[in-house]
Amino acid sequence: MTKPRMPRRLDHLVLPVPDLMVTRQRHEQLGFRVAAEARHPFGTENACVFFKDGTYLEPLAVASREECEAAALEGNVFVARDQAFRFRQGDNGLSALVVSSGNAEADHVRFGKAGISGGNCLSFSRPLKMPDGTESNASFKLAFTADLRSPDFFGFAVERVNMPLGGKGELEDHANGVTGISEVILSEPNPTDFQYYLQELADNREIEAHSFGMEVALDGSRINVMTPAGMAGWFGRKASTHARGLRGRAVVFAVRNLEETRQFLAKNTVKTRKLSGRLMVDDEPGQGVLYAFEEARA
């Protein structure tokens, strides 16, 4: 008997940034608490933003171009895809959606059988500094998935092989009231061309079609792929009607109280606009895509 599929949880989003100082300044202006910088053993570094729902943002910068280039030549998919994104789209954007995994090797096999493997698995460890100042080593294994028709977006499943117990404490408390990520917005002129790919990434065979594209549910959030008309209508943003392939366009955050979020952003001189019952904050250096805020659903 085939085991029924259960949608994966959104783990995090990878957002290329020009440098971590710029992204820290921008996210703190937006009311996010940003974690300490952390260096990968292959030349990249991040400063993450963690949420109470277990998801997080991973602003990613290049710490050592030489190390990154060497790692890419050795077959490191994570670095190679980051370099390719920066070459094509610049140093600001949303390049990858990451789902949780209990067995990255099994996911690698599954992606291969589905014809969407992004390359060899990647295992690595790095120092992890906790909010209380203690340090330990964290280990991860990544299984990549990609669609050759979509060079500016990829996905992977991450297995935490060794992680300290406990939450992130005060790192999950944000002055803007954000509690988690409710929706990831992608664009594509014909969203259903990527239905199969996203179903496999989410490990969910069900989709919900709508007038402007389609949604694929994750456990606790969703992926929404919108046409250019959908992007214009729901987010007030233009998207190319000709360029093909999935593109990361926006992140929708759940907040406790939307009016309190609006007041906080106004106090911090952040420009916002109201559309579709959400607060929109257009992208800036260090914040490579549109951020939208909506009240958490009951």
VOTIDO-596565 format. One record per residue (C-alpha): residue in one letter; residue number from 1; y, z, x. Coordinates in steps of 0.001 Angstrom, whole numbers, plus 500000, padded with zeros to 6 digits. Example, Ala and Ser with C-alpha at 12.3 -4.5 7.8 and 13.67 -1.06 7.14 Angstrom:
BEGIN
SITE/resn/resi/yy/zz/xx
SITE/a/1/495500/507800/512300
SITE/s/2/498940/507140/513670
//
This chain:
BEGIN
SITE/resn/resi/yy/zz/xx
SITE/m/1/500000/500000/500000
SITE/t/2/503403/499013/501368
SITE/k/3/505750/501935/501904
SITE/p/4/508882/501503/499736
SITE/r/5/512090/500825/501603
SITE/m/6/514819/503426/501648
SITE/p/7/518376/502375/502570
SITE/r/8/519433/503659/505974
SITE/r/9/522385/505942/506481
SITE/l/10/525481/504563/508087
SITE/d/11/525591/506157/511511
SITE/h/12/528836/504825/512959
SITE/l/13/531118/501847/513497
SITE/v/14/532010/500358/516885
SITE/l/15/535709/499518/517250
SITE/p/16/536815/497828/520492
SITE/v/17/540188/499186/521658
SITE/p/18/542442/498372/524632
SITE/d/19/542317/501925/526012
SITE/l/20/541528/505397/524770
SITE/m/21/545049/506762/525129
SITE/v/22/546388/504143/522720
SITE/t/23/543629/504759/520183
SITE/r/24/543970/508552/520454
SITE/q/25/547708/508366/519791
SITE/r/26/547235/506053/516827
SITE/h/27/544418/508046/515216
SITE/e/28/546197/511360/515685
SITE/q/29/549263/509851/514017
SITE/l/30/546954/508935/511120
SITE/g/31/545742/512534/510922
SITE/f/32/542333/512183/512560
SITE/r/33/540978/514706/515045
SITE/v/34/539687/512761/518049
SITE/a/35/536892/514056/520298
SITE/a/36/537071/514240/524077
SITE/e/37/536511/511057/526063
SITE/a/38/532915/510304/526987
SITE/r/39/531708/507840/529605
SITE/h/40/528637/505634/529197
SITE/p/41/526468/504942/532265
SITE/f/42/527192/501205/531993
SITE/g/43/530984/501084/532245
SITE/t/44/532284/501691/528716
SITE/e/45/533820/504871/527312
SITE/n/46/534624/506231/523872
SITE/a/47/536621/508883/522036
SITE/c/48/534896/509363/518697
SITE/v/49/536121/510493/515296
SITE/f/50/533433/512505/513451
SITE/f/51/533190/513159/509702
SITE/k/52/531519/515751/507499
SITE/d/53/529219/513161/505909
SITE/g/54/527583/512535/509305
SITE/t/55/529259/509188/509982
SITE/y/56/531794/508514/512711
SITE/l/57/534052/505960/514340
SITE/e/58/533422/504923/517932
SITE/p/59/536594/503500/519474
SITE/l/60/535232/501780/522578
SITE/a/61/537152/500943/525744
SITE/v/62/536239/499408/529081
SITE/a/63/536321/502052/531817
SITE/s/64/534972/499842/534610
SITE/r/65/534935/496071/534220
SITE/e/66/532706/495715/537282
SITE/e/67/530075/498091/535861
SITE/c/68/530215/496359/532470
SITE/e/69/529745/492916/533989
SITE/a/70/526824/494127/536082
SITE/a/71/525192/495773/533058
SITE/a/72/525606/492616/530963
SITE/l/73/523962/490531/533696
SITE/e/74/521052/492979/533676
SITE/g/75/520524/492410/529946
SITE/n/76/522468/495286/528391
SITE/v/77/523059/493920/524878
SITE/f/78/525619/496563/523917
SITE/v/79/527939/495658/526790
SITE/a/80/527318/491911/526542
SITE/r/81/528263/491870/522869
SITE/d/82/531373/493953/523561
SITE/q/83/532471/491538/526282
SITE/a/84/531868/488553/524007
SITE/f/85/533883/490123/521187
SITE/r/86/536840/490874/523463
SITE/f/87/536752/487340/524862
SITE/r/88/536852/485763/521405
SITE/q/89/538854/488276/519345
SITE/g/90/540802/490469/521770
SITE/d/91/540728/494191/522422
SITE/n/92/541149/495418/518841
SITE/g/93/538676/495087/516006
SITE/l/94/535412/496112/514360
SITE/s/95/532459/494609/516201
SITE/a/96/529329/496459/515049
SITE/l/97/527807/498447/512218
SITE/v/98/525212/501024/513235
SITE/v/99/522510/502536/511037
SITE/s/100/520387/505599/511696
SITE/s/101/516816/505309/512956
SITE/g/102/513876/507628/513334
SITE/n/103/512053/505119/515529
SITE/a/104/514100/502500/517357
SITE/e/105/511019/500796/518796
SITE/a/106/509651/500247/515289
SITE/d/107/513021/498871/514191
SITE/h/108/513033/496534/517187
SITE/v/109/509651/495176/516071
SITE/r/110/510888/494861/512481
SITE/f/111/514002/492960/513548
SITE/g/112/511865/490657/515692
SITE/k/113/509492/489849/512821
SITE/a/114/512497/489136/510606
SITE/g/115/513880/486699/513197
SITE/i/116/517088/488673/513749
SITE/s/117/516437/490605/516948
SITE/g/118/519582/490932/519044
SITE/g/119/517729/491502/522310
SITE/n/120/515895/494225/524201
SITE/c/121/516147/497893/523241
SITE/l/122/518547/500041/525229
SITE/s/123/517820/503634/526242
SITE/f/124/520404/505820/527943
SITE/s/125/521643/509372/528374
SITE/r/126/525129/510747/528882
SITE/p/127/526823/514154/529133
SITE/l/128/527909/515615/525786
SITE/k/129/530711/518169/525524
SITE/m/130/530630/520337/522397
SITE/p/131/533713/521792/520656
SITE/d/132/532944/525249/522098
SITE/g/133/533134/523842/525632
SITE/t/134/529399/523815/526349
SITE/e/135/527890/520690/527884
SITE/s/136/524455/519108/527671
SITE/n/137/522812/515707/527960
SITE/a/138/522311/513498/524913
SITE/s/139/519788/510653/524885
SITE/f/140/519748/507582/522652
SITE/k/141/517641/504495/521985
SITE/l/142/519211/501403/520394
SITE/a/143/517486/498494/518633
SITE/f/144/519761/495468/518206
SITE/t/145/520009/492878/515485
SITE/a/146/522156/489751/515380
SITE/d/147/522627/486466/513574
SITE/l/148/523488/483509/515821
SITE/r/149/525744/482132/513083
SITE/s/150/527922/485224/513381
SITE/p/151/529095/485680/516997
SITE/d/152/531797/488273/516224
SITE/f/153/529679/490893/514457
SITE/f/154/526330/492535/515172
SITE/g/155/524358/495608/514202
SITE/f/156/521938/498072/515664
SITE/a/157/519791/501041/514738
SITE/v/158/520245/504189/516824
SITE/e/159/517616/506850/517420
SITE/r/160/518803/510170/518799
SITE/v/161/516037/511067/521212
SITE/n/162/517690/514256/522416
SITE/m/163/520683/515842/520707
SITE/p/164/521883/519466/520603
SITE/l/165/521388/521227/517273
SITE/g/166/524371/522003/515052
SITE/g/167/527323/520070/513690
SITE/k/168/530570/519013/515286
SITE/g/169/532533/522011/513958
SITE/e/170/536288/521575/513918
SITE/l/171/535966/517961/515084
SITE/e/172/535011/517112/511490
SITE/d/173/538198/518624/510026
SITE/h/174/541002/516084/509670
SITE/a/175/544591/516712/508640
SITE/n/176/544574/513573/506469
SITE/g/177/541748/514961/504313
SITE/v/178/539125/512381/505254
SITE/t/179/535554/513561/504676
SITE/g/180/533610/510390/505456
SITE/i/181/533230/506619/505306
SITE/s/182/532525/505253/501836
SITE/e/183/532630/501511/502465
SITE/v/184/532640/498964/505291
SITE/i/185/534381/495695/504462
SITE/l/186/533269/492420/506026
SITE/s/187/534474/488916/505245
SITE/e/188/532784/485530/505081
SITE/p/189/533606/482394/503016
SITE/n/190/530079/482393/501541
SITE/p/191/528806/486005/501682
SITE/t/192/525303/485295/500383
SITE/d/193/524556/483185/503458
SITE/f/194/524186/486553/505234
SITE/q/195/522343/488364/502461
SITE/y/196/518994/488435/504261
SITE/y/197/520501/489589/507551
SITE/l/198/522374/492519/506003
SITE/q/199/519416/493499/503854
SITE/e/200/517309/493862/506985
SITE/l/201/520002/495796/508838
SITE/a/202/520422/498182/505880
SITE/d/203/516643/498257/505248
SITE/n/204/517422/497629/501584
SITE/r/205/516182/494591/499665
SITE/e/206/518566/495146/496749
SITE/i/207/522045/493637/496557
SITE/e/208/524817/493750/493989
SITE/a/209/526642/490458/493514
SITE/h/210/530228/490470/492273
SITE/s/211/533002/487934/491690
SITE/f/212/534234/488109/495278
SITE/g/213/531004/488504/497235
SITE/m/214/528215/491050/497424
SITE/e/215/527438/494682/498237
SITE/v/216/524456/496126/500089
SITE/a/217/523955/499837/499570
SITE/l/218/523384/502265/502403
SITE/d/219/522426/505894/501894
SITE/g/220/525794/507450/501040
SITE/s/221/527984/504369/501622
SITE/r/222/527914/500607/501243
SITE/i/223/528565/497293/502968
SITE/n/224/530858/494997/500994
SITE/v/225/531108/491348/502087
SITE/m/226/534108/489631/500525
SITE/t/227/535363/486077/500292
SITE/p/228/538933/485278/501388
SITE/a/229/539971/485541/497721
SITE/g/230/538407/488985/497550
SITE/m/231/540210/490125/500680
SITE/a/232/543511/488928/499229
SITE/g/233/542947/490480/495816
SITE/w/234/541507/493842/496811
SITE/f/235/543186/494439/500166
SITE/g/236/546200/492156/500224
SITE/r/237/544985/490501/503409
SITE/k/238/544487/486848/504210
SITE/a/239/541206/485704/505728
SITE/s/240/540297/482224/506888
SITE/t/241/538625/480004/504336
SITE/h/242/537045/477874/507074
SITE/a/243/535980/480104/509979
SITE/r/244/532354/481053/509374
SITE/g/245/530448/484186/510301
SITE/l/246/530730/487847/509392
SITE/r/247/533918/489583/510501
SITE/g/248/534697/493303/510324
SITE/r/249/537880/493621/508244
SITE/a/250/538369/497156/506928
SITE/v/251/537035/500698/506718
SITE/v/252/537345/502665/503470
SITE/f/253/537518/506439/503912
SITE/a/254/536825/509095/501290
SITE/v/255/539508/511807/501051
SITE/r/256/539730/515065/499127
SITE/n/257/543067/514280/497456
SITE/l/258/544767/510894/497732
SITE/e/259/548258/512185/497009
SITE/e/260/547964/514789/499761
SITE/t/261/546834/512042/502134
SITE/r/262/549826/509911/501136
SITE/q/263/552222/512786/501755
SITE/f/264/550714/513491/505163
SITE/l/265/550936/509857/506262
SITE/a/266/554527/509594/505020
SITE/k/267/555433/512724/507000
SITE/n/268/553967/511074/510109
SITE/t/269/555994/507895/509464
SITE/v/270/552872/505823/508795
SITE/k/271/553564/502802/506608
SITE/t/272/551254/502605/503605
SITE/r/273/550886/500423/500541
SITE/k/274/549055/501134/497293
SITE/l/275/546559/498595/496006
SITE/s/276/543440/498817/493841
SITE/g/277/543811/502593/493603
SITE/r/278/543705/502969/497371
SITE/l/279/546178/503682/500140
SITE/m/280/546199/500873/502704
SITE/v/281/547245/501254/506335
SITE/d/282/547431/497955/508162
SITE/d/283/545953/497604/511626
SITE/e/284/547859/498505/514776
SITE/p/285/546882/498547/518468
SITE/g/286/544154/501169/518798
SITE/q/287/543296/500734/515097
SITE/g/288/541874/497252/515072
SITE/v/289/541197/496841/511340
SITE/l/290/542764/497862/508074
SITE/y/291/542102/501471/507033
SITE/a/292/541942/502254/503299
SITE/f/293/541834/505732/501761
SITE/e/294/540355/506555/498359
SITE/e/295/539474/509782/496592
SITE/a/296/535866/510822/497047
SITE/r/297/533702/509887/494118
SITE/a/298/532144/512682/492071
//
